[in-house]
């Protein structure tokens, strides 16, 4: 009886593994590179609108960091030499 289960179960398990690998090659693609052939679409992060939004956010973050550094620099200069 046990030998019969192994004869059925192990090939079925191998077939499931091959199917999982084949499915992983095509779908889902996530946010990385586009899947091959007819399965994929352009990832959201690679669309022109999203690239522009990410660039705007990056520039805004740099501006906020620059303002914070300037504020700290001003506070430090006031602490060292207070205005009279």
Biopython code that builds the backbone (N, CA, C, O; Angstrom):
import numpy as np
from Bio.PDB.StructureBuilder import StructureBuilder

atoms = [
    (1, "UNK", "N", (0.826, -1.190, 0.000)),
    (1, "UNK", "CA", (0.000, 0.000, 0.000)),
    (1, "UNK", "C", (0.872, 1.257, 0.000)),
    (1, "UNK", "O", (0.598, 2.203, -0.738)),
    (2, "UNK", "N", (1.915, 1.269, 0.820)),
    (2, "UNK", "CA", (2.785, 2.437, 0.900)),
    (2, "UNK", "C", (3.507, 2.685, -0.425)),
    (2, "UNK", "O", (3.696, 3.829, -0.841)),
    (3, "UNK", "N", (3.902, 1.605, -1.071)),
    (3, "UNK", "CA", (4.596, 1.740, -2.346)),
    (3, "UNK", "C", (3.666, 2.355, -3.396)),
    (3, "UNK", "O", (4.123, 3.107, -4.257)),
    (4, "UNK", "N", (2.414, 2.054, -3.336)),
    (4, "UNK", "CA", (1.440, 2.591, -4.273)),
    (4, "UNK", "C", (1.260, 4.096, -4.061)),
    (4, "UNK", "O", (1.159, 4.850, -5.029)),
    (5, "UNK", "N", (1.221, 4.534, -2.796)),
    (5, "UNK", "CA", (1.093, 5.961, -2.516)),
    (5, "UNK", "C", (2.311, 6.730, -3.026)),
    (5, "UNK", "O", (2.167, 7.821, -3.578)),
    (6, "UNK", "N", (3.501, 6.173, -2.847)),
    (6, "UNK", "CA", (4.713, 6.829, -3.328)),
    (6, "UNK", "C", (4.714, 6.947, -4.845)),
    (6, "UNK", "O", (5.169, 7.953, -5.389)),
    (7, "UNK", "N", (4.215, 5.943, -5.521)),
    (7, "UNK", "CA", (4.181, 5.969, -6.981)),
    (7, "UNK", "C", (3.242, 7.057, -7.500)),
    (7, "UNK", "O", (3.467, 7.606, -8.578)),
    (8, "UNK", "N", (2.224, 7.362, -6.763)),
    (8, "UNK", "CA", (1.292, 8.402, -7.184)),
    (8, "UNK", "C", (1.696, 9.784, -6.662)),
    (8, "UNK", "O", (1.608, 10.785, -7.373)),
    (9, "UNK", "N", (2.137, 9.812, -5.418)),
    (9, "UNK", "CA", (2.386, 11.085, -4.757)),
    (9, "UNK", "C", (3.634, 11.794, -5.293)),
    (9, "UNK", "O", (3.582, 12.993, -5.569)),
    (10, "UNK", "N", (4.734, 11.091, -5.442)),
    (10, "UNK", "CA", (5.978, 11.735, -5.855)),
    (10, "UNK", "C", (5.919, 12.304, -7.273)),
    (10, "UNK", "O", (6.375, 13.430, -7.473)),
    (11, "UNK", "N", (5.383, 11.591, -8.269)),
    (11, "UNK", "CA", (5.245, 12.243, -9.583)),
    (11, "UNK", "C", (4.291, 13.444, -9.556)),
    (11, "UNK", "O", (4.516, 14.439, -10.245)),
    (12, "UNK", "N", (3.239, 13.342, -8.765)),
    (12, "UNK", "CA", (2.317, 14.463, -8.627)),
    (12, "UNK", "C", (3.009, 15.661, -7.974)),
    (12, "UNK", "O", (2.800, 16.803, -8.383)),
    (13, "UNK", "N", (3.819, 15.401, -6.975)),
    (13, "UNK", "CA", (4.578, 16.458, -6.315)),
    (13, "UNK", "C", (5.564, 17.106, -7.291)),
    (13, "UNK", "O", (5.713, 18.328, -7.297)),
    (14, "UNK", "N", (6.235, 16.303, -8.110)),
    (14, "UNK", "CA", (7.150, 16.835, -9.115)),
    (14, "UNK", "C", (6.428, 17.681, -10.148)),
    (14, "UNK", "O", (6.925, 18.731, -10.556)),
    (15, "UNK", "N", (5.266, 17.230, -10.567)),
    (15, "UNK", "CA", (4.469, 17.985, -11.527)),
    (15, "UNK", "C", (4.023, 19.330, -10.938)),
    (15, "UNK", "O", (4.036, 20.354, -11.621)),
    (16, "UNK", "N", (3.636, 19.310, -9.685)),
    (16, "UNK", "CA", (3.262, 20.567, -9.010)),
    (16, "UNK", "C", (4.451, 21.520, -8.917)),
    (16, "UNK", "O", (4.284, 22.727, -9.097)),
    (17, "UNK", "N", (5.626, 21.011, -8.643)),
    (17, "UNK", "CA", (6.829, 21.846, -8.561)),
    (17, "UNK", "C", (7.142, 22.474, -9.915)),
    (17, "UNK", "O", (7.444, 23.665, -9.991)),
    (18, "UNK", "N", (7.072, 21.682, -10.981)),
    (18, "UNK", "CA", (7.314, 22.215, -12.329)),
    (18, "UNK", "C", (6.268, 23.270, -12.669)),
    (18, "UNK", "O", (6.600, 24.303, -13.251)),
    (19, "UNK", "N", (5.028, 23.026, -12.319)),
    (19, "UNK", "CA", (3.970, 24.006, -12.572)),
    (19, "UNK", "C", (4.189, 25.301, -11.804)),
    (19, "UNK", "O", (3.946, 26.386, -12.331)),
    (20, "UNK", "N", (4.645, 25.191, -10.564)),
    (20, "UNK", "CA", (4.905, 26.392, -9.765)),
    (20, "UNK", "C", (6.047, 27.208, -10.364)),
    (20, "UNK", "O", (5.981, 28.437, -10.391)),
    (21, "UNK", "N", (7.083, 26.540, -10.839)),
    (21, "UNK", "CA", (8.204, 27.248, -11.465)),
    (21, "UNK", "C", (7.741, 27.920, -12.756)),
    (21, "UNK", "O", (8.100, 29.070, -13.013)),
    (22, "UNK", "N", (6.963, 27.230, -13.561)),
    (22, "UNK", "CA", (6.458, 27.812, -14.809)),
    (22, "UNK", "C", (5.576, 29.023, -14.527)),
    (22, "UNK", "O", (5.662, 30.029, -15.231)),
    (23, "UNK", "N", (4.737, 28.938, -13.513)),
    (23, "UNK", "CA", (3.880, 30.057, -13.149)),
    (23, "UNK", "C", (4.705, 31.231, -12.633)),
    (23, "UNK", "O", (4.397, 32.382, -12.941)),
    (24, "UNK", "N", (5.743, 30.956, -11.856)),
    (24, "UNK", "CA", (6.582, 32.023, -11.322)),
    (24, "UNK", "C", (7.359, 32.737, -12.421)),
    (24, "UNK", "O", (7.701, 33.910, -12.270)),
    (25, "UNK", "N", (7.643, 32.051, -13.520)),
    (25, "UNK", "CA", (8.363, 32.686, -14.627)),
    (25, "UNK", "C", (7.488, 33.699, -15.355)),
    (25, "UNK", "O", (8.006, 34.641, -15.954)),
    (26, "UNK", "N", (6.186, 33.523, -15.313)),
    (26, "UNK", "CA", (5.297, 34.364, -16.100)),
    (26, "UNK", "C", (4.464, 35.330, -15.269)),
    (26, "UNK", "O", (4.183, 36.437, -15.727)),
    (27, "UNK", "N", (4.067, 34.947, -14.074)),
    (27, "UNK", "CA", (3.100, 35.747, -13.334)),
    (27, "UNK", "C", (3.179, 35.412, -11.873)),
    (27, "UNK", "O", (3.380, 34.234, -11.578)),
    (28, "UNK", "N", (3.047, 36.295, -10.936)),
    (28, "UNK", "CA", (2.961, 37.750, -11.089)),
    (28, "UNK", "C", (4.346, 38.369, -11.199)),
    (28, "UNK", "O", (5.331, 37.789, -10.743)),
    (29, "UNK", "N", (4.416, 39.514, -11.786)),
    (29, "UNK", "CA", (5.710, 40.133, -11.997)),
    (29, "UNK", "C", (6.105, 41.067, -10.870)),
    (29, "UNK", "O", (7.288, 41.377, -10.732)),
    (30, "UNK", "N", (5.172, 41.526, -10.065)),
    (30, "UNK", "CA", (5.516, 42.439, -8.986)),
    (30, "UNK", "C", (5.885, 43.813, -9.532)),
    (30, "UNK", "O", (5.347, 44.251, -10.549)),
    (31, "UNK", "N", (6.797, 44.482, -8.857)),
    (31, "UNK", "CA", (7.206, 45.822, -9.263)),
    (31, "UNK", "C", (8.531, 45.831, -10.004)),
    (31, "UNK", "O", (9.048, 46.903, -10.319)),
    (32, "UNK", "N", (9.085, 44.679, -10.287)),
    (32, "UNK", "CA", (10.384, 44.586, -10.943)),
    (32, "UNK", "C", (10.273, 44.721, -12.442)),
    (32, "UNK", "O", (9.446, 45.481, -12.946)),
    (33, "UNK", "N", (11.097, 43.991, -13.150)),
    (33, "UNK", "CA", (11.134, 44.061, -14.604)),
    (33, "UNK", "C", (9.893, 43.403, -15.201)),
    (33, "UNK", "O", (9.240, 42.578, -14.562)),
    (34, "UNK", "N", (9.590, 43.776, -16.413)),
    (34, "UNK", "CA", (8.410, 43.263, -17.095)),
    (34, "UNK", "C", (8.539, 41.764, -17.355)),
    (34, "UNK", "O", (9.616, 41.283, -17.708)),
    (35, "UNK", "N", (7.455, 41.035, -17.182)),
    (35, "UNK", "CA", (7.442, 39.612, -17.485)),
    (35, "UNK", "C", (7.537, 39.420, -18.994)),
    (35, "UNK", "O", (7.181, 40.313, -19.763)),
    (36, "UNK", "N", (8.011, 38.267, -19.409)),
    (36, "UNK", "CA", (8.216, 37.989, -20.820)),
    (36, "UNK", "C", (6.898, 37.745, -21.541)),
    (36, "UNK", "O", (5.891, 37.382, -20.934)),
    (37, "UNK", "N", (6.933, 37.950, -22.825)),
    (37, "UNK", "CA", (5.828, 37.601, -23.706)),
    (37, "UNK", "C", (4.528, 38.309, -23.414)),
    (37, "UNK", "O", (4.518, 39.479, -23.030)),
    (38, "UNK", "N", (3.432, 37.601, -23.595)),
    (38, "UNK", "CA", (2.120, 38.225, -23.458)),
    (38, "UNK", "C", (1.665, 38.367, -22.009)),
    (38, "UNK", "O", (0.572, 38.874, -21.754)),
    (39, "UNK", "N", (2.482, 37.929, -21.062)),
    (39, "UNK", "CA", (2.031, 37.897, -19.674)),
    (39, "UNK", "C", (2.197, 39.215, -18.950)),
    (39, "UNK", "O", (1.395, 39.545, -18.076)),
    (40, "UNK", "N", (3.229, 39.976, -19.296)),
    (40, "UNK", "CA", (3.563, 41.137, -18.487)),
    (40, "UNK", "C", (2.948, 42.430, -18.963)),
    (40, "UNK", "O", (2.378, 42.512, -20.052)),
    (41, "UNK", "N", (3.073, 43.425, -18.135)),
    (41, "UNK", "CA", (2.719, 44.796, -18.471)),
    (41, "UNK", "C", (3.787, 45.681, -17.851)),
    (41, "UNK", "O", (4.566, 45.225, -17.015)),
    (42, "UNK", "N", (3.826, 46.927, -18.251)),
    (42, "UNK", "CA", (4.835, 47.828, -17.723)),
    (42, "UNK", "C", (4.594, 48.013, -16.230)),
    (42, "UNK", "O", (3.490, 48.377, -15.826)),
    (43, "UNK", "N", (5.621, 47.765, -15.396)),
    (43, "UNK", "CA", (5.440, 47.947, -13.957)),
    (43, "UNK", "C", (5.055, 49.389, -13.627)),
    (43, "UNK", "O", (5.446, 50.324, -14.326)),
    (44, "UNK", "N", (4.293, 49.553, -12.567)),
    (44, "UNK", "CA", (3.775, 50.865, -12.185)),
    (44, "UNK", "C", (4.907, 51.866, -11.995)),
    (44, "UNK", "O", (4.781, 53.022, -12.398)),
    (45, "UNK", "N", (6.004, 51.442, -11.391)),
    (45, "UNK", "CA", (7.104, 52.364, -11.110)),
    (45, "UNK", "C", (7.861, 52.779, -12.367)),
    (45, "UNK", "O", (8.681, 53.696, -12.306)),
    (46, "UNK", "N", (7.612, 52.138, -13.493)),
    (46, "UNK", "CA", (8.305, 52.485, -14.723)),
    (46, "UNK", "C", (7.443, 53.289, -15.683)),
    (46, "UNK", "O", (7.886, 53.598, -16.789)),
    (47, "UNK", "N", (6.227, 53.634, -15.291)),
    (47, "UNK", "CA", (5.382, 54.456, -16.155)),
    (47, "UNK", "C", (5.856, 55.902, -16.072)),
    (47, "UNK", "O", (6.370, 56.321, -15.035)),
    (48, "UNK", "N", (5.690, 56.671, -17.148)),
    (48, "UNK", "CA", (6.152, 58.065, -17.133)),
    (48, "UNK", "C", (5.525, 58.902, -16.013)),
    (48, "UNK", "O", (6.207, 59.724, -15.401)),
    (49, "UNK", "N", (4.243, 58.699, -15.745)),
    (49, "UNK", "CA", (3.584, 59.479, -14.693)),
    (49, "UNK", "C", (4.184, 59.168, -13.318)),
    (49, "UNK", "O", (4.411, 60.075, -12.517)),
    (50, "UNK", "N", (4.437, 57.899, -13.053)),
    (50, "UNK", "CA", (4.996, 57.519, -11.757)),
    (50, "UNK", "C", (6.443, 57.995, -11.634)),
    (50, "UNK", "O", (6.865, 58.429, -10.563)),
    (51, "UNK", "N", (7.205, 57.915, -12.733)),
    (51, "UNK", "CA", (8.582, 58.411, -12.698)),
    (51, "UNK", "C", (8.607, 59.902, -12.384)),
    (51, "UNK", "O", (9.438, 60.360, -11.600)),
    (52, "UNK", "N", (7.691, 60.664, -13.001)),
    (52, "UNK", "CA", (7.619, 62.101, -12.733)),
    (52, "UNK", "C", (7.231, 62.366, -11.284)),
    (52, "UNK", "O", (7.792, 63.256, -10.645)),
    (53, "UNK", "N", (6.276, 61.603, -10.764)),
    (53, "UNK", "CA", (5.862, 61.773, -9.365)),
    (53, "UNK", "C", (7.002, 61.431, -8.409)),
    (53, "UNK", "O", (7.207, 62.121, -7.410)),
    (54, "UNK", "N", (7.738, 60.371, -8.714)),
    (54, "UNK", "CA", (8.864, 59.995, -7.858)),
    (54, "UNK", "C", (9.956, 61.071, -7.903)),
    (54, "UNK", "O", (10.585, 61.352, -6.882)),
    (55, "UNK", "N", (10.186, 61.671, -9.069)),
    (55, "UNK", "CA", (11.180, 62.735, -9.190)),
    (55, "UNK", "C", (10.753, 63.965, -8.396)),
    (55, "UNK", "O", (11.572, 64.584, -7.718)),
    (56, "UNK", "N", (9.459, 64.323, -8.480)),
    (56, "UNK", "CA", (8.955, 65.469, -7.702)),
    (56, "UNK", "C", (9.113, 65.221, -6.210)),
    (56, "UNK", "O", (9.512, 66.122, -5.471)),
    (57, "UNK", "N", (8.806, 64.012, -5.762)),
    (57, "UNK", "CA", (8.931, 63.680, -4.339)),
    (57, "UNK", "C", (10.394, 63.731, -3.905)),
    (57, "UNK", "O", (10.702, 64.196, -2.808)),
    (58, "UNK", "N", (11.279, 63.262, -4.751)),
    (58, "UNK", "CA", (12.707, 63.293, -4.431)),
    (58, "UNK", "C", (13.196, 64.738, -4.294)),
    (58, "UNK", "O", (13.921, 65.065, -3.355)),
    (59, "UNK", "N", (12.800, 65.591, -5.224)),
    (59, "UNK", "CA", (13.204, 66.994, -5.159)),
    (59, "UNK", "C", (12.618, 67.688, -3.937)),
    (59, "UNK", "O", (13.290, 68.506, -3.309)),
    (60, "UNK", "N", (11.376, 67.373, -3.594)),
    (60, "UNK", "CA", (10.757, 67.960, -2.405)),
    (60, "UNK", "C", (11.476, 67.500, -1.136)),
    (60, "UNK", "O", (11.679, 68.290, -0.214)),
    (61, "UNK", "N", (11.854, 66.240, -1.091)),
    (61, "UNK", "CA", (12.576, 65.727, 0.079)),
    (61, "UNK", "C", (13.941, 66.401, 0.200)),
    (61, "UNK", "O", (14.379, 66.719, 1.306)),
    (62, "UNK", "N", (14.613, 66.619, -0.926)),
    (62, "UNK", "CA", (15.900, 67.320, -0.880)),
    (62, "UNK", "C", (15.723, 68.752, -0.397)),
    (62, "UNK", "O", (16.544, 69.247, 0.375)),
    (63, "UNK", "N", (14.668, 69.425, -0.839)),
    (63, "UNK", "CA", (14.398, 70.795, -0.404)),
    (63, "UNK", "C", (14.117, 70.841, 1.097)),
    (63, "UNK", "O", (14.611, 71.729, 1.791)),
    (64, "UNK", "N", (13.322, 69.887, 1.605)),
    (64, "UNK", "CA", (13.041, 69.849, 3.044)),
    (64, "UNK", "C", (14.312, 69.602, 3.844)),
    (64, "UNK", "O", (14.509, 70.214, 4.894)),
    (65, "UNK", "N", (15.174, 68.716, 3.363)),
    (65, "UNK", "CA", (16.436, 68.445, 4.056)),
    (65, "UNK", "C", (17.334, 69.677, 4.043)),
    (65, "UNK", "O", (17.991, 69.979, 5.039)),
    (66, "UNK", "N", (17.364, 70.383, 2.923)),
    (66, "UNK", "CA", (18.168, 71.599, 2.820)),
    (66, "UNK", "C", (17.655, 72.659, 3.786)),
    (66, "UNK", "O", (18.446, 73.331, 4.447)),
    (67, "UNK", "N", (16.325, 72.815, 3.874)),
    (67, "UNK", "CA", (15.746, 73.790, 4.803)),
    (67, "UNK", "C", (16.044, 73.425, 6.252)),
    (67, "UNK", "O", (16.325, 74.299, 7.072)),
    (68, "UNK", "N", (15.981, 72.123, 6.567)),
    (68, "UNK", "CA", (16.277, 71.689, 7.939)),
    (68, "UNK", "C", (17.736, 71.969, 8.281)),
    (68, "UNK", "O", (18.031, 72.424, 9.386)),
    (69, "UNK", "N", (18.652, 71.703, 7.353)),
    (69, "UNK", "CA", (20.070, 71.992, 7.602)),
    (69, "UNK", "C", (20.303, 73.480, 7.802)),
    (69, "UNK", "O", (21.072, 73.883, 8.674)),
    (70, "UNK", "N", (19.633, 74.300, 6.988)),
    (70, "UNK", "CA", (19.771, 75.750, 7.138)),
    (70, "UNK", "C", (19.233, 76.218, 8.485)),
    (70, "UNK", "O", (19.835, 77.077, 9.128)),
    (71, "UNK", "N", (18.112, 75.662, 8.911)),
    (71, "UNK", "CA", (17.543, 76.042, 10.207)),
    (71, "UNK", "C", (18.473, 75.665, 11.348)),
    (71, "UNK", "O", (18.661, 76.445, 12.282)),
    (72, "UNK", "N", (19.052, 74.480, 11.281)),
    (72, "UNK", "CA", (19.992, 74.053, 12.322)),
    (72, "UNK", "C", (21.222, 74.949, 12.312)),
    (72, "UNK", "O", (21.721, 75.346, 13.365)),
    (73, "UNK", "N", (21.704, 75.263, 11.123)),
    (73, "UNK", "CA", (22.881, 76.137, 11.008)),
    (73, "UNK", "C", (22.585, 77.515, 11.610)),
    (73, "UNK", "O", (23.426, 78.086, 12.304)),
    (74, "UNK", "N", (21.390, 78.044, 11.343)),
    (74, "UNK", "CA", (21.016, 79.348, 11.909)),
    (74, "UNK", "C", (20.924, 79.283, 13.430)),
    (74, "UNK", "O", (21.390, 80.190, 14.119)),
    (75, "UNK", "N", (20.332, 78.226, 13.951)),
    (75, "UNK", "CA", (20.230, 78.083, 15.407)),
    (75, "UNK", "C", (21.608, 77.959, 16.045)),
    (75, "UNK", "O", (21.853, 78.531, 17.107)),
    (76, "UNK", "N", (22.497, 77.228, 15.416)),
    (76, "UNK", "CA", (23.838, 77.081, 15.959)),
    (76, "UNK", "C", (24.610, 78.397, 15.927)),
    (76, "UNK", "O", (25.347, 78.722, 16.858)),
    (77, "UNK", "N", (24.430, 79.147, 14.844)),
    (77, "UNK", "CA", (25.145, 80.429, 14.780)),
    (77, "UNK", "C", (24.567, 81.430, 15.795)),
    (77, "UNK", "O", (25.308, 82.256, 16.329)),
    (78, "UNK", "N", (23.268, 81.367, 16.064)),
    (78, "UNK", "CA", (22.674, 82.229, 17.087)),
    (78, "UNK", "C", (23.130, 81.834, 18.489)),
    (78, "UNK", "O", (23.294, 82.693, 19.355)),
    (79, "UNK", "N", (23.336, 80.534, 18.714)),
    (79, "UNK", "CA", (23.781, 80.074, 20.033)),
    (79, "UNK", "C", (25.224, 80.476, 20.280)),
    (79, "UNK", "O", (25.598, 80.785, 21.411)),
    (80, "UNK", "N", (26.038, 80.476, 19.232)),
    (80, "UNK", "CA", (27.445, 80.833, 19.391)),
    (80, "UNK", "C", (27.615, 82.342, 19.523)),
    (80, "UNK", "O", (28.334, 82.804, 20.409)),
    (81, "UNK", "N", (26.971, 83.108, 18.662)),
    (81, "UNK", "CA", (27.076, 84.560, 18.678)),
    (81, "UNK", "C", (25.663, 85.161, 18.638)),
    (81, "UNK", "O", (25.171, 85.487, 17.558)),
    (82, "UNK", "N", (25.012, 85.311, 19.782)),
    (82, "UNK", "CA", (23.635, 85.838, 19.792)),
    (82, "UNK", "C", (23.579, 87.258, 19.221)),
    (82, "UNK", "O", (24.509, 88.051, 19.370)),
    (83, "UNK", "N", (22.466, 87.545, 18.571)),
    (83, "UNK", "CA", (22.287, 88.889, 17.995)),
    (83, "UNK", "C", (22.114, 89.902, 19.118)),
    (83, "UNK", "O", (21.436, 89.638, 20.111)),
    (84, "UNK", "N", (22.737, 91.064, 18.945)),
    (84, "UNK", "CA", (22.684, 92.078, 20.019)),
    (84, "UNK", "C", (21.813, 93.228, 19.676)),
    (84, "UNK", "O", (21.670, 94.154, 20.475)),
]
sb = StructureBuilder()
sb.init_structure("model")
sb.init_model(0)
sb.init_chain("A")
sb.init_seg("    ")
for serial, (resi, resn, name, xyz) in enumerate(atoms, 1):
    if name == "N":
        sb.init_residue(resn, " ", resi, " ")
    sb.init_atom(name, np.array(xyz, "f"), 0.0, 1.0, " ", f" {name:<3s}", serial, name[0])
structure = sb.get_structure()
